[in-house]
Amino acid sequence: MSGRQQRRRHPGDPGRQRDPVGTRRAILAAAGSEFAAHGFDGARVVRIAESAGVSHQLITYYFGGKRGLYEALSDQWLEESMRVSQARTFADAVRRYVHWAHEDPAWVHTLTREEPGTRPPAEDERATELFKHVEELRERQARGEFRSDLDVGAVALVFFAASIAPVAIPWIARELGQQDPESPEFIDHYAEQVGRIVSALAEATTATQAAQAAQDEDSPVDGEPQP
């Protein structure tokens, strides 16, 4: 049973013994920390149960096991990612991603612990949601938020990597930024700088369009004699 499946409750089910919302929240929080520290393969349900203060049976009841937990967390993170991406501009969205990664680093650590070449749980669902992100970014490009000659997938990857960098590679962030990457001062400054880089791509688009318009004005009309 995956984290997306439902099952009928019976008398005596463990889910009847506790507040389901609070129990699920506690389990997911503990699972997020466990996956962040050990990855999917290294995570242990018994440690998650101990951290959440629940029985192993409750985790099986609500999520079906470790894979179901991972799928439920992926759903939660993807939902939050979509909410963050709804910012008015792409620059604002990137700033919000930087802050989200800083405030909830578990999902970043979980992603960076996935083994290269190994198909992660919930990959199909993740691919579907990421495709939505790319299509949304394509619409932003059409509105002139960044240059039309840039590949949308590459732009998405570059700024996703930039948004999680202080959490994913803190030692490099510390050396390059000469500040503690966990400090609010660093995060505020870094988020603003990454947002400005996105804005600069939009400004470059505007400048290119203006230059093209000026060139068109200077070009002779067909059939018009040149001096």
Phi and psi in degrees as GROMACS dihedral restraints (atoms count N, CA, C in turn):
[ dihedral_restraints ]
;  ai    aj    ak    al  type     phi  dphi    fc
    3     4     5     6     1   -88.2    20    10
    4     5     6     7     1   173.4    20    10
    6     7     8     9     1   -66.1    20    10
    7     8     9    10     1   -14.1    20    10
    9    10    11    12     1   -93.5    20    10
   10    11    12    13     1   -14.1    20    10
   12    13    14    15     1   -86.3    20    10
   13    14    15    16     1   152.4    20    10
   15    16    17    18     1  -110.6    20    10
   16    17    18    19     1   151.3    20    10
   18    19    20    21     1  -134.2    20    10
   19    20    21    22     1   152.0    20    10
   21    22    23    24     1   -75.4    20    10
   22    23    24    25     1   136.7    20    10
   24    25    26    27     1   -83.2    20    10
   25    26    27    28     1   146.0    20    10
   27    28    29    30     1  -122.4    20    10
   28    29    30    31     1   158.6    20    10
   30    31    32    33     1   -56.5    20    10
   31    32    33    34     1   133.9    20    10
   33    34    35    36     1    91.6    20    10
   34    35    36    37     1    -6.9    20    10
   36    37    38    39     1   -57.0    20    10
   37    38    39    40     1   142.6    20    10
   39    40    41    42     1   -61.4    20    10
   40    41    42    43     1   -26.5    20    10
   42    43    44    45     1   -65.8    20    10
   43    44    45    46     1   -19.0    20    10
   45    46    47    48     1   -81.0    20    10
   46    47    48    49     1   -10.6    20    10
   48    49    50    51     1   -90.5    20    10
   49    50    51    52     1   -10.6    20    10
   51    52    53    54     1  -139.3    20    10
   52    53    54    55     1   166.2    20    10
   54    55    56    57     1   -68.2    20    10
   55    56    57    58     1   115.5    20    10
   57    58    59    60     1   -63.1    20    10
   58    59    60    61     1   -39.1    20    10
   60    61    62    63     1   -65.6    20    10
   61    62    63    64     1   -48.8    20    10
   63    64    65    66     1   -64.8    20    10
   64    65    66    67     1   -37.8    20    10
   66    67    68    69     1   -66.1    20    10
   67    68    69    70     1   -46.8    20    10
   69    70    71    72     1   -61.4    20    10
   70    71    72    73     1   -40.9    20    10
   72    73    74    75     1   -62.8    20    10
   73    74    75    76     1   -43.5    20    10
   75    76    77    78     1   -65.2    20    10
   76    77    78    79     1   -40.7    20    10
   78    79    80    81     1   -65.8    20    10
   79    80    81    82     1   -44.5    20    10
   81    82    83    84     1   -65.3    20    10
   82    83    84    85     1   -38.2    20    10
   84    85    86    87     1   -63.4    20    10
   85    86    87    88     1   -44.1    20    10
   87    88    89    90     1   -66.6    20    10
   88    89    90    91     1   -38.7    20    10
   90    91    92    93     1   -65.4    20    10
   91    92    93    94     1   -39.5    20    10
   93    94    95    96     1   -59.0    20    10
   94    95    96    97     1   -43.6    20    10
   96    97    98    99     1   -66.8    20    10
   97    98    99   100     1   -39.5    20    10
   99   100   101   102     1   -66.8    20    10
  100   101   102   103     1   -46.9    20    10
  102   103   104   105     1   -65.4    20    10
  103   104   105   106     1   -37.1    20    10
  105   106   107   108     1   -64.0    20    10
  106   107   108   109     1   -36.9    20    10
  108   109   110   111     1   -82.5    20    10
  109   110   111   112     1   -31.4    20    10
  111   112   113   114     1  -126.0    20    10
  112   113   114   115     1    -5.8    20    10
  114   115   116   117     1    74.8    20    10
  115   116   117   118     1   175.3    20    10
  117   118   119   120     1   -66.3    20    10
  118   119   120   121     1   -48.2    20    10
  120   121   122   123     1   -65.6    20    10
  121   122   123   124     1   -36.1    20    10
  123   124   125   126     1   -85.8    20    10
  124   125   126   127     1   -12.8    20    10
  126   127   128   129     1   -68.8    20    10
  127   128   129   130     1   146.9    20    10
  129   130   131   132     1  -126.0    20    10
  130   131   132   133     1   127.4    20    10
  132   133   134   135     1   -62.4    20    10
  133   134   135   136     1   -33.9    20    10
  135   136   137   138     1   -63.7    20    10
  136   137   138   139     1   -36.6    20    10
  138   139   140   141     1   -70.5    20    10
  139   140   141   142     1   -37.0    20    10
  141   142   143   144     1   -62.4    20    10
  142   143   144   145     1   -44.4    20    10
  144   145   146   147     1   -61.6    20    10
  145   146   147   148     1   -44.2    20    10
  147   148   149   150     1   -63.1    20    10
  148   149   150   151     1   -42.8    20    10
  150   151   152   153     1   -65.9    20    10
  151   152   153   154     1   -37.3    20    10
  153   154   155   156     1   -81.5    20    10
  154   155   156   157     1   -12.6    20    10
  156   157   158   159     1    72.8    20    10
  157   158   159   160     1    33.1    20    10
  159   160   161   162     1  -129.3    20    10
  160   161   162   163     1   173.1    20    10
  162   163   164   165     1   -86.0    20    10
  163   164   165   166     1   156.3    20    10
  165   166   167   168     1   -57.9    20    10
  166   167   168   169     1   -34.1    20    10
  168   169   170   171     1   -61.8    20    10
  169   170   171   172     1   -36.4    20    10
  171   172   173   174     1   -65.8    20    10
  172   173   174   175     1   -39.5    20    10
  174   175   176   177     1   -64.0    20    10
  175   176   177   178     1   -42.5    20    10
  177   178   179   180     1   -61.8    20    10
  178   179   180   181     1   -40.5    20    10
  180   181   182   183     1   -63.2    20    10
  181   182   183   184     1   -48.2    20    10
  183   184   185   186     1   -79.4    20    10
  184   185   186   187     1   -35.8    20    10
  186   187   188   189     1  -125.7    20    10
  187   188   189   190     1   -12.6    20    10
  189   190   191   192     1    83.4    20    10
  190   191   192   193     1    -7.3    20    10
  192   193   194   195     1   136.9    20    10
  193   194   195   196     1  -167.6    20    10
  195   196   197   198     1   -65.3    20    10
  196   197   198   199     1   -43.0    20    10
  198   199   200   201     1   -62.8    20    10
  199   200   201   202     1   -42.9    20    10
  201   202   203   204     1   -61.4    20    10
  202   203   204   205     1   -37.2    20    10
  204   205   206   207     1   -62.1    20    10
  205   206   207   208     1   -45.7    20    10
  207   208   209   210     1   -62.9    20    10
  208   209   210   211     1   -40.9    20    10
  210   211   212   213     1   -64.7    20    10
  211   212   213   214     1   -41.1    20    10
  213   214   215   216     1   -65.2    20    10
  214   215   216   217     1   -40.3    20    10
  216   217   218   219     1   -65.2    20    10
  217   218   219   220     1   -41.0    20    10
  219   220   221   222     1   -60.9    20    10
  220   221   222   223     1   -42.0    20    10
  222   223   224   225     1   -59.0    20    10
  223   224   225   226     1   -44.3    20    10
  225   226   227   228     1   -63.9    20    10
  226   227   228   229     1   -43.8    20    10
  228   229   230   231     1   -69.6    20    10
  229   230   231   232     1   -40.0    20    10
  231   232   233   234     1   -66.1    20    10
  232   233   234   235     1   -37.4    20    10
  234   235   236   237     1   -63.0    20    10
  235   236   237   238     1   -42.5    20    10
  237   238   239   240     1   -67.5    20    10
  238   239   240   241     1   -38.2    20    10
  240   241   242   243     1   -60.9    20    10
  241   242   243   244     1   -42.2    20    10
  243   244   245   246     1   -64.8    20    10
  244   245   246   247     1   -37.7    20    10
  246   247   248   249     1   -64.8    20    10
  247   248   249   250     1   -44.0    20    10
  249   250   251   252     1   -63.1    20    10
  250   251   252   253     1   -37.9    20    10
  252   253   254   255     1   -70.7    20    10
  253   254   255   256     1   -11.5    20    10
  255   256   257   258     1   -80.5    20    10
  256   257   258   259     1    11.1    20    10
  258   259   260   261     1   -58.0    20    10
  259   260   261   262     1   158.2    20    10
  261   262   263   264     1   -58.4    20    10
  262   263   264   265     1   -42.1    20    10
  264   265   266   267     1  -126.5    20    10
  265   266   267   268     1   162.0    20    10
  267   268   269   270     1   -63.4    20    10
  268   269   270   271     1   -37.1    20    10
  270   271   272   273     1   -60.8    20    10
  271   272   273   274     1   -42.4    20    10
  273   274   275   276     1   -65.0    20    10
  274   275   276   277     1   -39.8    20    10
  276   277   278   279     1   -61.9    20    10
  277   278   279   280     1   -43.4    20    10
  279   280   281   282     1   -64.3    20    10
  280   281   282   283     1   -41.3    20    10
  282   283   284   285     1   -58.6    20    10
  283   284   285   286     1   -42.7    20    10
  285   286   287   288     1   -67.1    20    10
  286   287   288   289     1   -35.8    20    10
  288   289   290   291     1   -62.7    20    10
  289   290   291   292     1   -41.4    20    10
  291   292   293   294     1   -59.3    20    10
  292   293   294   295     1   -46.2    20    10
  294   295   296   297     1   -67.9    20    10
  295   296   297   298     1   -38.8    20    10
  297   298   299   300     1   -63.3    20    10
  298   299   300   301     1   -45.4    20    10
  300   301   302   303     1   -60.3    20    10
  301   302   303   304     1   -37.7    20    10
  303   304   305   306     1   -69.5    20    10
  304   305   306   307     1   -41.2    20    10
  306   307   308   309     1   -79.5    20    10
  307   308   309   310     1   -26.7    20    10
  309   310   311   312     1  -135.1    20    10
  310   311   312   313     1    72.5    20    10
  312   313   314   315     1   -73.6    20    10
  313   314   315   316     1   -10.5    20    10
  315   316   317   318     1   -57.5    20    10
  316   317   318   319     1   -42.4    20    10
  318   319   320   321     1   -67.0    20    10
  319   320   321   322     1   -32.3    20    10
  321   322   323   324     1   -67.2    20    10
  322   323   324   325     1   -47.7    20    10
  324   325   326   327     1   -63.3    20    10
  325   326   327   328     1   -36.0    20    10
  327   328   329   330     1   -64.6    20    10
  328   329   330   331     1   -45.4    20    10
  330   331   332   333     1   -62.7    20    10
  331   332   333   334     1   -43.2    20    10
  333   334   335   336     1   -73.5    20    10
  334   335   336   337     1   -12.1    20    10
  336   337   338   339     1   -93.0    20    10
  337   338   339   340     1    -4.7    20    10
  339   340   341   342     1   -66.2    20    10
  340   341   342   343     1   135.8    20    10
  342   343   344   345     1   -74.8    20    10
  343   344   345   346     1   128.7    20    10
  345   346   347   348     1   -59.4    20    10
  346   347   348   349     1   136.5    20    10
  348   349   350   351     1    84.0    20    10
  349   350   351   352     1    -5.9    20    10
  351   352   353   354     1  -105.4    20    10
  352   353   354   355     1   128.7    20    10
  354   355   356   357     1   -70.7    20    10
  355   356   357   358     1   116.1    20    10
  357   358   359   360     1   -76.2    20    10
  358   359   360   361     1   156.2    20    10
  360   361   362   363     1   -59.2    20    10
  361   362   363   364     1   148.2    20    10
  363   364   365   366     1    63.0    20    10
  364   365   366   367     1    26.6    20    10
  366   367   368   369     1   -65.0    20    10
  367   368   369   370     1   -39.6    20    10
  369   370   371   372     1   -62.7    20    10
  370   371   372   373     1   -44.3    20    10
  372   373   374   375     1   -63.8    20    10
  373   374   375   376     1   -40.9    20    10
  375   376   377   378     1   -63.5    20    10
  376   377   378   379     1   -42.5    20    10
  378   379   380   381     1   -61.4    20    10
  379   380   381   382     1   -39.3    20    10
  381   382   383   384     1   -62.5    20    10
  382   383   384   385     1   -45.6    20    10
  384   385   386   387     1   -68.4    20    10
  385   386   387   388     1   -39.0    20    10
  387   388   389   390     1   -65.9    20    10
  388   389   390   391     1   -34.7    20    10
  390   391   392   393     1   -62.3    20    10
  391   392   393   394     1   -38.0    20    10
  393   394   395   396     1   -62.1    20    10
  394   395   396   397     1   -38.9    20    10
  396   397   398   399     1   -61.7    20    10
  397   398   399   400     1   -44.0    20    10
  399   400   401   402     1   -64.0    20    10
  400   401   402   403     1   -42.6    20    10
  402   403   404   405     1   -64.5    20    10
  403   404   405   406     1   -39.0    20    10
  405   406   407   408     1   -63.1    20    10
  406   407   408   409     1   -39.7    20    10
  408   409   410   411     1   -68.7    20    10
  409   410   411   412     1   -32.9    20    10
  411   412   413   414     1   -63.8    20    10
  412   413   414   415     1   -37.6    20    10
  414   415   416   417     1   -66.2    20    10
  415   416   417   418     1   -38.8    20    10
  417   418   419   420     1   -64.7    20    10
  418   419   420   421     1   -38.2    20    10
  420   421   422   423     1   -63.4    20    10
  421   422   423   424     1   -41.0    20    10
  423   424   425   426     1   -64.4    20    10
  424   425   426   427     1   -27.3    20    10
  426   427   428   429     1   -84.1    20    10
  427   428   429   430     1    -0.5    20    10
  429   430   431   432     1    90.0    20    10
  430   431   432   433     1    18.9    20    10
  432   433   434   435     1   -75.3    20    10
  433   434   435   436     1   -20.4    20    10
  435   436   437   438     1  -156.6    20    10
  436   437   438   439     1   166.9    20    10
  438   439   440   441     1   -58.1    20    10
  439   440   441   442     1   142.9    20    10
  441   442   443   444     1   -75.3    20    10
  442   443   444   445     1   -15.8    20    10
  444   445   446   447     1   -90.1    20    10
  445   446   447   448     1     6.6    20    10
  447   448   449   450     1   -96.5    20    10
  448   449   450   451     1   141.0    20    10
  450   451   452   453     1   -73.6    20    10
  451   452   453   454     1   126.6    20    10
  453   454   455   456     1   -63.8    20    10
  454   455   456   457     1   -42.1    20    10
  456   457   458   459     1   -61.7    20    10
  457   458   459   460     1   -40.6    20    10
  459   460   461   462     1   -65.7    20    10
  460   461   462   463     1   -41.8    20    10
  462   463   464   465     1   -61.4    20    10
  463   464   465   466     1   -44.6    20    10
  465   466   467   468     1   -60.2    20    10
  466   467   468   469     1   -44.4    20    10
  468   469   470   471     1   -66.6    20    10
  469   470   471   472     1   -43.0    20    10
  471   472   473   474     1   -60.1    20    10
  472   473   474   475     1   -47.2    20    10
  474   475   476   477     1   -80.7    20    10
  475   476   477   478     1   -23.9    20    10
  477   478   479   480     1   -65.9    20    10
  478   479   480   481     1   -46.7    20    10
  480   481   482   483     1   -61.5    20    10
  481   482   483   484     1   -39.8    20    10
  483   484   485   486     1   -65.1    20    10
  484   485   486   487     1   -36.9    20    10
  486   487   488   489     1   -70.4    20    10
  487   488   489   490     1   -30.3    20    10
  489   490   491   492     1   -98.2    20    10
  490   491   492   493     1    -3.9    20    10
  492   493   494   495     1   -55.2    20    10
  493   494   495   496     1   -45.1    20    10
  495   496   497   498     1   -60.1    20    10
  496   497   498   499     1   -28.0    20    10
  498   499   500   501     1   -89.3    20    10
  499   500   501   502     1   -41.7    20    10
  501   502   503   504     1   -74.1    20    10
  502   503   504   505     1   -37.9    20    10
  504   505   506   507     1  -132.5    20    10
  505   506   507   508     1    65.6    20    10
  507   508   509   510     1   -62.7    20    10
  508   509   510   511     1   -32.4    20    10
  510   511   512   513     1   -66.5    20    10
  511   512   513   514     1   -37.7    20    10
  513   514   515   516     1   -72.0    20    10
  514   515   516   517     1   -41.2    20    10
  516   517   518   519     1   -59.7    20    10
  517   518   519   520     1   -38.2    20    10
  519   520   521   522     1   -67.1    20    10
  520   521   522   523     1   -42.8    20    10
  522   523   524   525     1   -69.0    20    10
  523   524   525   526     1   -42.3    20    10
  525   526   527   528     1   -74.9    20    10
  526   527   528   529     1   -37.9    20    10
  528   529   530   531     1   -90.8    20    10
  529   530   531   532     1   -13.2    20    10
  531   532   533   534     1    56.6    20    10
  532   533   534   535     1    34.8    20    10
  534   535   536   537     1  -147.5    20    10
  535   536   537   538     1   163.5    20    10
  537   538   539   540     1   -71.8    20    10
  538   539   540   541     1   116.1    20    10
  540   541   542   543     1   -67.8    20    10
  541   542   543   544     1    -9.2    20    10
  543   544   545   546     1   -93.4    20    10
  544   545   546   547     1    -5.7    20    10
  546   547   548   549     1   -78.8    20    10
  547   548   549   550     1   144.7    20    10
  549   550   551   552     1   -58.6    20    10
  550   551   552   553     1   -34.3    20    10
  552   553   554   555     1   -62.9    20    10
  553   554   555   556     1   -44.4    20    10
  555   556   557   558     1   -64.3    20    10
  556   557   558   559     1   -47.3    20    10
  558   559   560   561     1   -61.5    20    10
  559   560   561   562     1   -43.8    20    10
  561   562   563   564     1   -61.1    20    10
  562   563   564   565     1   -46.5    20    10
  564   565   566   567     1   -65.6    20    10
  565   566   567   568     1   -44.7    20    10
  567   568   569   570     1   -65.0    20    10
  568   569   570   571     1   -44.5    20    10
  570   571   572   573     1   -59.6    20    10
  571   572   573   574     1   -41.6    20    10
  573   574   575   576     1   -64.9    20    10
  574   575   576   577     1   -40.9    20    10
  576   577   578   579     1   -66.2    20    10
  577   578   579   580     1   -42.9    20    10
  579   580   581   582     1   -63.8    20    10
  580   581   582   583     1   -39.5    20    10
  582   583   584   585     1   -61.6    20    10
  583   584   585   586     1   -38.5    20    10
  585   586   587   588     1   -66.3    20    10
  586   587   588   589     1   -33.7    20    10
  588   589   590   591     1   -64.1    20    10
  589   590   591   592     1   -43.1    20    10
  591   592   593   594     1   -61.4    20    10
  592   593   594   595     1   -44.2    20    10
  594   595   596   597     1   -61.6    20    10
  595   596   597   598     1   -35.3    20    10
  597   598   599   600     1   -63.6    20    10
  598   599   600   601     1   -33.2    20    10
  600   601   602   603     1   -66.1    20    10
  601   602   603   604     1   -36.2    20    10
  603   604   605   606     1   -68.5    20    10
  604   605   606   607     1   -40.9    20    10
  606   607   608   609     1   -64.1    20    10
  607   608   609   610     1   -36.5    20    10
  609   610   611   612     1   -64.6    20    10
  610   611   612   613     1   -36.3    20    10
  612   613   614   615     1   -63.6    20    10
  613   614   615   616     1   -45.5    20    10
  615   616   617   618     1   -61.9    20    10
  616   617   618   619     1   -43.0    20    10
  618   619   620   621     1   -64.2    20    10
  619   620   621   622     1   -40.1    20    10
  621   622   623   624     1   -65.2    20    10
  622   623   624   625     1   -42.1    20    10
  624   625   626   627     1   -64.7    20    10
  625   626   627   628     1   -39.1    20    10
  627   628   629   630     1   -65.8    20    10
  628   629   630   631     1   -41.5    20    10
  630   631   632   633     1   -64.2    20    10
  631   632   633   634     1   -39.7    20    10
  633   634   635   636     1   -66.5    20    10
  634   635   636   637     1   -39.7    20    10
  636   637   638   639     1   -64.2    20    10
  637   638   639   640     1   -40.4    20    10
  639   640   641   642     1   -65.3    20    10
  640   641   642   643     1   -38.2    20    10
  642   643   644   645     1   -66.6    20    10
  643   644   645   646     1   -39.7    20    10
  645   646   647   648     1   -64.5    20    10
  646   647   648   649     1   -36.7    20    10
  648   649   650   651     1   -66.7    20    10
  649   650   651   652     1   -34.5    20    10
  651   652   653   654     1   -80.3    20    10
  652   653   654   655     1   -17.5    20    10
  654   655   656   657     1   -75.9    20    10
  655   656   657   658     1   140.4    20    10
  657   658   659   660     1   -69.5    20    10
  658   659   660   661     1   145.6    20    10
  660   661   662   663     1   -73.5    20    10
  661   662   663   664     1   145.6    20    10
  663   664   665   666     1   -53.3    20    10
  664   665   666   667     1   128.3    20    10
  666   667   668   669     1    89.0    20    10
  667   668   669   670     1   -10.4    20    10
  669   670   671   672     1   -83.6    20    10
  670   671   672   673     1   129.3    20    10
  672   673   674   675     1   -65.4    20    10
  673   674   675   676     1   140.3    20    10
  675   676   677   678     1   -91.4    20    10
  676   677   678   679     1   146.2    20    10
